[in-house]
Amino acid sequence: MADASPAPADAPADAPAQPGRSPASRAAAFLVHRWPTLAGLLTTALLVLDDQDGRGHAPIVFLAALIYLATAVLDRPGVVWILFGASVAGVGALRLIGADLWTALVAAGVSVTVLSLVSDLPRRPRPAALQIPLMLVFGTAAFAGAFLAPALGAYAVAAALIGHAVQDVIIWRANKVVLRSLAEFCAVLDLTLGVAIIVLQVT
């Protein structure tokens, strides 16, 4: 027996299309989803205006590697922004009281690295476990760059920043170790600041 139920009516060809989003709504959506990118760009602009000697940005590389390693040791990506805020506050406090920043950074780097080695981090999956050697690589590059001759040190810091930006992208794609928002912020900051340092050196 033939099916007597009526076929669904097609939508009229001249049905009004859904109105597109306004430029303001698109801009708002961009701000909501890409705020780490904007924050990274703004931070780069402020840093370049504040200090155009590339060597002065070496602590940023060191702290980025240290924050990644500490987050990996804790195995809690959600704490990364807390660690970031604590690091910024700590650096500000050290500069306020006139303490030697690199003494504190190296002490923190050594402490967290030792803690990572006695934890289960070396036996965990690669993105997390690699934070140990990467801390050594980026930490050493940042420390050396801070004390080299001005031009050579600036290029060393720029290379370390751009290298860390590559890791940021890998971590962002894997969605492991740290929150994606922090990885995105760090990738934009590291890349643009590294490029800015090189541009300032050649101009």
BELCOR-V482592 format. One record per run of one state. SS is the DSSP state (@ for helix, = for strand, . for the rest). FROM is the first residue (numbers start at 1). TO is the last residue. Records with the same first field share a line. If there is no record, write none. Layout:
SS = FROM-TO + FROM-TO
This chain:
. = 1-22 + 34-34 + 51-53 + 75-76 + 98-100 + 119-120 + 124-125 + 130-130 + 148-149 + 175-179 + 203-203
@ = 23-33 + 35-50 + 54-74 + 77-97 + 101-118 + 121-123 + 126-129 + 131-147 + 150-174 + 180-202
